[in-house]
Every structure is written in structure tokens, then in C-alpha cells.
Amino acid sequence: MRKNILILGAGSDMARALCAELAGGGYDLFLAGRNVDELSKDAKDLEIRFEIQAEVFYFDALDFDSHAGFYEHLNPQPYGVVVAFGLLGDENRARRDPQEWQRIINTNFTGCVSILSLAANRMEKAGEGFIVGISSVAGDRGRASNYVYGSAKAGMSAFLSGLRNRLFSSGVRVITVKPGFVRTKMTRDLDLPSRLSATPEEAAGNIYKAILRNRDIVYTRWMWRWIMAFIKHIPERIFKRMSI
């Protein structure tokens, strides 16, 4: 019997590429997101190409009250859960508009905590499975250019770290993914440096390898681990004067 993987935010570019990796590995999929029509097309394509089963569910990361019912309705309960939803938002607007910073924080952090708390409790009882959370290198240190988004991702990374520590003894793995620049719809208006930018397919390949190899934290591309290590160790008295 094949195992089911739940992809939350399955319509994102990175999630769609990861769905192909997982389907190619023989997993059945639950595709969850707000655009059910588009996800239904993706599900049919995956079923035809990879001869797996793919079901579609409506999921809103910001509708916290709906999360428990959504998760209970999944049958069978998923062996793996991937949090792929996220929101870059408008950093400048967030500085003056409470609704914008709340949208950024709630999408990238609170929504993750809400749904993964439910998944973690189920998986802990089952004694197996994995959780993948797609965070960001932006959470490794707060920077003036994106500190609202970065603080949400920092919270997500810390939450996943604690969850990994909690669930280790129960046999449930938790993988934190920290992409740098990825060429997706979310970043299409940004001028990204090509050598530091991954494609969605490259990022998805790295995530799938991390699942197979039982990794804890994955940077994609790999050089971001060393870039962020350097940035994190810049003394605060110097860092606060920098524009990065």
C-alpha cells in the first residue's frame, strides 16, 4: 500500500515541482490549497504521468478554525506533510499598514503552527512519518530589507526545530528547508543574482533528497549555508550600519 503525502500550498511553483518528485517516488498525494480548479488539473496530470492517486482539498492557511476539521477529513491520515505555503508580502507597506504585517506573519508563521500542531499530534501517536517545512534564509538574521517576512520565517524555523526535538523519540522526522533565492511567481518582480538563484525543480530535488537521506536542515542552493553563517556572525555594532 502506497503512502500518502499532504502538500499544503500545493499550487506554488516549488510545491508543484516537489509533487512531481514525490509522485515519481511512488507516493500518493493530497494536494491542498485555495485554487481547487488549478489543483484538480495538476492532480489529473500527476495521476496520468506517474500512475499514482492524487486528491484535491480546499485549504486556507489563514482560516485557523477550519484546520482541525480539514485534517480530520483526510483519509487515510497522511504519512508525510509538507508546508509549502508562504507570502513574501510588501515590506514597505507592512511598516505602515497593520493588515499587511498581520497577513505576512499569519501566513508564514501562525498558519504553519496551527496546521502542524494537528499533524504532529497525529503522527506522534502513529509513531512514523515526516514533516517538511519550507522556511527561508531570511529567518536566519533580521535585515532592514525584509525584517517582517524574515521574523515570520525565523519563528517558523524555531517552531520546526522544537518540533524536531519533540518528535525525534517517536520516530517522526522534521525537515527544515531554507531556500535562498528561487525563481518563482513570488519573486518574478525581483532582480535575482543567477549564481545564487535556484529553479523550483532544483529546490524540489534537494527537498526530496533530504527526505530520502533523513536530513534535518537543508539550504538550497547549498552555498546559502555558508553565506548565512557569515552574515549571522557579523557583530551587531557593524551589522546595524550595513544595508543588506
Secondary structure as GFF3:
##gff-version 3
##sequence-region A 1 244
A	DSSP	beta_strand	4	8	.	.	.	ID=ss1
A	DSSP	alpha_helix	13	24	.	.	.	ID=ss2
A	DSSP	beta_strand	28	33	.	.	.	ID=ss3
A	DSSP	alpha_helix	36	50	.	.	.	ID=ss4
A	DSSP	beta_strand	54	58	.	.	.	ID=ss5
A	DSSP	three_ten_helix	64	66	.	.	.	ID=ss6
A	DSSP	alpha_helix	67	73	.	.	.	ID=ss7
A	DSSP	beta_strand	80	83	.	.	.	ID=ss8
A	DSSP	alpha_helix	91	94	.	.	.	ID=ss9
A	DSSP	alpha_helix	98	105	.	.	.	ID=ss10
A	DSSP	pi_helix	106	110	.	.	.	ID=ss11
A	DSSP	alpha_helix	111	126	.	.	.	ID=ss12
A	DSSP	beta_strand	130	134	.	.	.	ID=ss13
A	DSSP	three_ten_helix	137	139	.	.	.	ID=ss14
A	DSSP	alpha_helix	147	167	.	.	.	ID=ss15
A	DSSP	three_ten_helix	168	170	.	.	.	ID=ss16
A	DSSP	beta_strand	173	179	.	.	.	ID=ss17
A	DSSP	beta_strand	181	182	.	.	.	ID=ss18
A	DSSP	three_ten_helix	185	187	.	.	.	ID=ss19
A	DSSP	three_ten_helix	194	196	.	.	.	ID=ss20
A	DSSP	beta_strand	197	198	.	.	.	ID=ss21
A	DSSP	alpha_helix	200	213	.	.	.	ID=ss22
A	DSSP	beta_strand	217	220	.	.	.	ID=ss23
A	DSSP	alpha_helix	224	232	.	.	.	ID=ss24
A	DSSP	alpha_helix	236	239	.	.	.	ID=ss25
###
